[in-house]
Amino acid sequence: MSGDAVMVTPDPAAEIQVTAQIQQFYARHMQAIDRGDVDAWLDTFTDDATIANNTRPEPARGRATIATVARRLVADAAGSGVVHRHWTGMAQVARQPDGTVRATSYALVVQTPGPAGSAGPGSAGSAAPGLWRSTVCVDVLVREDGRWRIRQRNVTHDDVR
């Protein structure tokens, strides 16, 4: 067998544990932004994180820039009287040789207008939720201080070509 690569089989229990950790990470991460807790949401990113998406020409680089964008989005939703709920699913979690995790998932954002009489589009008497965004999200996560954090995020909006 000389010269042949030796394939290492991952420990199934360890893979299940990492996948469960990542699923819990996303639950905390998305619920923080949905309740408008931008600081808790930002704490799930590394200081040098980047977020790129196909709706902007340049990625947001660093936690300070990401904070500015996140605070504006939260304020815009509140000012419009809408509630956003992020749903992340169909996650494929892959541990990388360098210790990072690549997580690919679908992320849907449901938008619900506020009660009748509140400001914003679609709020005149109807509180029916609707799909606001449909995306594919690819994150690179790292362990930092015993916790998972996002180092890189790439979001592809399905309605943008």
Beta strands, then each sheet from edge to edge (+ up, - down):
strand 1: 45-53
strand 2: 60-61
strand 3: 82-95
strand 4: 101-113
strand 5: 130-144
strand 6: 147-157
sheet 1: 2+ 1- 6- 5+ 4- 3+
end
